[in-house]
Amino acid sequence: MTAEPVPRAVRVRAGALARRVAASRPARQFGGLTGGRAGAAALSFVWLAVAARQLTVPQFADLALILTVGAIMSVVSDAGLAFVLNEASAAEPPRARATLVVVAGRRLLLAVGAALAMAAFYLLAATDTNPAVPAVFAVSMLASAFHTSCAAALRGAVSVVPDAVNEAASRALVLLLGAFLLVNGGGLLAAIATYAAADVASALVLGVVAWRRLSPERPADRSRLRLRRVLPLGFAAVAGVVYYRIDLWLLAVMSDATEVAQYSVSYRIIDFLIMPAGALAVVMIGSTARLDHRSAVAKADRMARMLCLGVLPAVALILSVPGPLLELGFGAGYGPGGDVLRILALAVPPSVAALAWLPLVALRQKGLLSVTVSCLVANVALNLVLIPHIGAAGAGVATVAGQTLFAGLLRLKLRSLLAGGVEPVSEAALVPVGEP
């Protein structure tokens, strides 16, 4: 039986709709930011492959450890402020520059304390306890607090292009400078210094771009930055990054450097696969700011389905040949970690769905903190039980279980949001998270 051809009028309407969607601001932002982050992720992947070959296994494990601890503590300096800055700049572009000044000042103060905490947690679990390593990385954290604030304001009020270009350019600098230093005998400290150099350069460039392109017409609306709004987001962000990163630190404390290194490279591959969903989460903040609840949730659900379907071929490839993929990317010494990579691949679909839903729960619901803390407790408990018995594989099982639970609880929160009624989002409706 031959299928009937689609009528020409239907094809024309479908083509016109596709062109309108592709030309929309959210689609352009998603494409631009995803492209920039994809390029950055590819360059970062190559850099880590170089580092894995040039550093000893204990040195590479320490590099992965400080990047993980640094990521956790950097969120302390964020405290939910970058999230709110992005949304505030999108809702009221004339206030963007003044809002950036307020947020950047607060974040730099928080970054000092975060850097001290990073040094303590790194030295507690590291093989190389040279204090110069966390001291140099502290420079990276301070610069990052500033340039990520600039990027958040620019994404909301102007464009994702500066952020996307910076993502790729900074990773290119890390790769070129880092490879040069390591090939010429630089060790762990040289690798850390490349991150500090890239983040300082990003702070200088994005600072100039933000000052020129953000509107200074109106003062900041400090009501958007009140503690009762920012603190729930900040606590949720801290709990979230601890939830995502604590497994590697626990592995470093309870296992050996080889397990840490193998788990780290496997997790890096998973990070690369969920990167488009992370870019989408950033774009969703601005693109849903003026939608009513039902429209915003429907849009997030469509994106979640699209992203889950998109990652399935990559997940299938990883499940088929994990060991050869690790050997190809990082060297023969990492091939035995194939079973860990196979386990972690199962966490990709729930991870991308969670990233699509998270912005709406964060900005329109009260329960993100409770969801994140619940998943964090479950994740830590599983890691403590499983790592002593099966090492890195246990950390992988805990990640899969935690991500599945996280995605399910986020979706339940969106259902409760819709059950509470559908209201348009306006200036009056954008009340601080946690308030009625």
N, C-alpha and C positions, 0 to 999 in steps of 0.2 A: 504494500500500500504506500503510495507516494504522498508525502506531506504537502499540503497546499502552501504556495508561496505567500510570504507576508505581504499584505497590501502596501502599495507605494506610500500612501498617506501615513500609514502607521510607521513605516521606516523613516519618513521625513520628520515626523514628530519626535520619534525616538532619537534621531540624530541631533535635532535641535536641542532636546533636553540634555543630551550628553555634552553638547558644546557649552550650554549654559552652566552646567555643573563644573565642567573643566575650567571655565572662565571665572568662576566665583572666587571671591577672596579666600574663603577657607581652603578651597582646593589648591589655589596657587600657593598659599602659605604651607599647606601640608606637603605639596610637591617640593617646594623650595627647601623647607627645613629637613624633610626626609632625604633629599638629595645631598644637602650639606652634611647631615649626620651620617649618611651612608658612606660618603667619601672619608669623613673623619674616622668612622669605625674601621673602614678598610685599612687606612693608614695606621691606626692604632694596632690593628691586628698584625700588620707587617712589623711594626716596631716591637711588639711583644715576642714575635717569632725571632727577631734579631737578638733581643735581650735573652731569650731562653737559650740561644746557642752561644752567646758570648759570656754570660754569667754562669757561675756554678749553680747547681741545684739549690743549695742553701741561700745563695744570694738572690736567685730569682724568687724563691719562697718569701724572702724578706721584702722584696719589691712588691710582690702581690699583697703581702700583709700590710705594708704602710699605705698602699693605695686603698685598701679596704677600710682600714681604721680612719684614714683621712676622709674617705667618703662619708663614713658615719658621723664624724665630728664636724664636717662641713655643714651638715644639715642642722647642727646645733646653731651655727652662725646664720643659717637661713631662717629658722624659727617660723616658717610659714610666710615670711615677709615677701619673698620673691613671687610666691603664688598670688598673694593679694595685689602686689605691684602690677603683675601682668593683667589681672582682671581690672584694676582701677584705671590703668592706662588705656585699656580697650574701651571702657565705659565712658571715660572723660579725658580724651587726648589733650585738651588745653592745660590740664593739671599735671601732665606726665613728668616734666622736668622737675618741678618742685617736689612731687611725690618721690621721684628717684633720689633726690638729695636726702630726704628724710630717711628713706629705707636704707640707702647705702651707709649712712652714718651709723645707724643702729646695727647693721650687719657687721661692720668693721669692728665695733666694740665687742660684739659677741664672738667674732672670729679669734680674738686674742685668747679668750678662755678656751675656745675649742681647740686651738693649736696646742695649748698646754696639756689638755686632756689627751689629744692625739699622741703626744710624745710619751706620756705615761703608759698608755695601753700598748703602744708599739714596743717600748722597751721591755714590757712585762713578758711578751711572747716571742720576741725576735731572737734570731741566732746572732746577728751582728748588733751589738749594743752600743755602737759608736754614737754619742749624742749629737754629732754633727749631722747625722742622717735625718732625724726628726726636726732639727733646727732649720735645715735647708728646706724641708718640706713645709714648714710653717710659713715660709715666704710664699709658697705656692697657694696655701690656704687663704692667706690674707688677700692676695691679688685676685684669687678666684671669687671671693665674697663680693668684691667690687665689680668685676667684669660680668658676673652672672646677673647682678642687679641691673646693670646697663642693658644687658641682652633681654631681660624680662620686660623692662620698660619699652624698649624698641619693638619687641614682638607685639605688645599690646597696642601701642599707639601708632606705629609707623609701618614696620615690615619685619619679616623674619630674615630678610636677606643678610643684614649685617651679622646676625647670629650664625646663620648657616655658613657664610664665608669664613667667619672666625673659627668655627668648629673645625673646618677642613684645614685652614691655614695653620692653626696652632698645632694640630696633630702632625702636619707636615714638618713643622719646625722640630717637634719632639723626635720624629723619625730621623731627620737628617742630622741634627745635632747629636742626638743620642747614639746613632749608629757610628758617627765619626769618633765620638769619645770612647765608646766601648771597643771598637776595632783597634784603637790606639792605646789600649791598656786600661781604660777607665773601668772602675768597678761599680758597686752599688751606689756610692755617693755621686758619681758622675751621672748615673741614670736618673737619680732623684733631682739633680740640678737641672736636667733638661725640662722637667715639669715646671720647676720654678721659673725658668727663663720664658717658657711659652705662656704661662699665666700672667707674668708681669707684662709681656708684650701685648697680650689680649686686653689687659686692664688699660693700658695706655691708648690703644687703638679704639676700643669700644667706648672709652670715656670721652674721647674727642668726638666720635660719631654721635653719641647720645646727646652731648651738649649742643651740637649743631642742629640736630634733627628733631629733638623733642621740643614741644611748644612750652614757652615760659609765660603764657598769657594769664594763667590763674594760679593762685596758691594751692598747696596740697590740701586735700580734704582729709584731715586727720581722723575723722570719725571712721574712715575705712581702715585705719591702722590701729584702732583701739585694742588694748590687750585682750579684752573679752572676745574679740573676733580673731585676733592673730594667734593667741595662745593655743586654742584647740587645734588650729591648723599646724602650729609649730610642734606641739606634742605628737600629733599624728604623723608629721613628717619625720620626726626623730624616731618614733617607734617603727615607722615604715622602713627607714634605711637600716636601722638595727636589725629588723626582721629580715631584710634582703641580704645583709652582709655578715651577720653574726656567725654564720656557719663556718666561714673560713677562719675567723679568729678562734673559735672553739676548736677547730681542727688543728690550728697551730699550737694551741695549748695542750691538747690531749693526744696528738699524733706526731708524726715526724715531717721533716722538710719535703721529702719526696711526695708524700700524700698531699701536702699543701700545694706544691707546684703542679701536680697533676690535676687536682681539683680546680685550681685557678685557671688553667688554660681551657679546661672543659667549660667552665662557667663563662669564660670570655666568648666562646662560640655561641652560647645561649644568649648572652647580652647582645651579640650582633643580630641574632634573629628577631629579638623583640624590639630592636631599635626603632623600626617604623612606628610601632605602637606608642613608644615614648614620645616621638615627634607628634603623633596624632593627639596625645593627651595634652600637649602644650597648646596646639592649635584649637582644640575643643574649648578651652577656657574662653577665648575671645569669640569664637563662632557661635557659642550657645548663650552668650551673656544676655541677649535680649529675647530669647525664646521662652515660651511658657514651658512648664515642667514636662507635659506630655510630649511636645515636639522635641525637646532636648533629649529626653530618654529614648525616644524612637530613633533619633539621629545617632546616639551613642550605641544603641543595639545594632543598627546597620553597620556601623564601623567595626564593632566587635566581631560580627559574623564575617565580614569581608577579610579582616586581619587573620582570623582563625583559619579560614580556607586558604589564605595566601601562604601561611607557614607550613601547611601540611606536607607539601613535596620535600621541603628541607628537612622536616622532622623524619620523614620516611628514609631519606638518604642517610641521616645520622644513625638511625636505628639499624641500617643495613651494614654500614662500614665505619664504625666509630674509630677503631684503632688506626686504620690507614689514614683517616683524616687528620688525626692528631700527629701522626708521624710526618705527614706531608707538611703540616703547618709549623710544628715546633721541634721536630727531630725525633730520632728513634727512641730516645729515653722516655718519651711521653706516650708512646703507643700503648703500654700496659694500662693506661687510664681509660681505655675505650669503654669498659663497662660503666664507669662513672658518667661518661658523656652520654651513653645510651639511656641511663636513668634520668639525667637532667633534661634530655630532649623531651621527655613526657611532660615536663613543666611548661613548655613553650605555649601551647594553646591556652591554658588557663591564665598564663601570665599576660598575654596580649589582650585577652578579654578584660582582665582586671584593669589594665592601663587605660582602656577605652572608657570604662565606667567610673574610674576613680575621681576625675575632676568634678563630675556632677555630685557625687556623694560628698566630696570635700566642701563644696561651696553651697550646697542646697540642703544638706542633711546634718543632723547632730551626731551621727553615729560613727564617723570614720575612725575616731580615736579608739572607741571600744572594739571595733572590728580589727584594727591593726594590732592592738594590744593582745586581743584574744589569739590572733594568729601568731604573734611573736611568742607568747607563752607556749603554745602548742609546738612551735618550731624549735624553741630552745629545749623543751622537754624531750622531743624526739632526738635531737642531736646528742643530748647528754646520755640517752639510752643507747643509741645506735653506734655512735662514733667509736666508743671503746671496743666494740665487738667487730664491726666491719669497716671502720675507718671512713675514707672518703665516700664510699658507696652509701654509708649510713647518712652522711650529710646530704647526699643526693636524694635519697628517699624522703628525708625530712623536707627538702625543698619542694618536691612534687606534692606531697601531702599539704604543705602549707599554702602553696599557690592555688591548689584546687579549693581549699577552704576559703581563702581570701576572695577569690572570684565569686564563689557562691554567696558569701555574706554581702559583698558589694551589690550583687544583683537583687538580693532580698531587700537591701536598703532602698534601692530604686523603686521596687514594688511598693514599699511603704510610702515613699514620696508621692507616687501617683495616687495611692489610696487616700492621701490627705487632701486631694483636690488639685485642680489644674488652675494655676493663676499665672497671668503674664508677669514677666520679670521686668521691672522698671526701676527707676531711681528709688522709689519708695520701697520696692520689694527687695532690694539688695541690702538687707539688714545683715549685721554680723552673724557669722555661723554660730549656732548654739543659742540664738535668741528666737523667740516666737515671731 
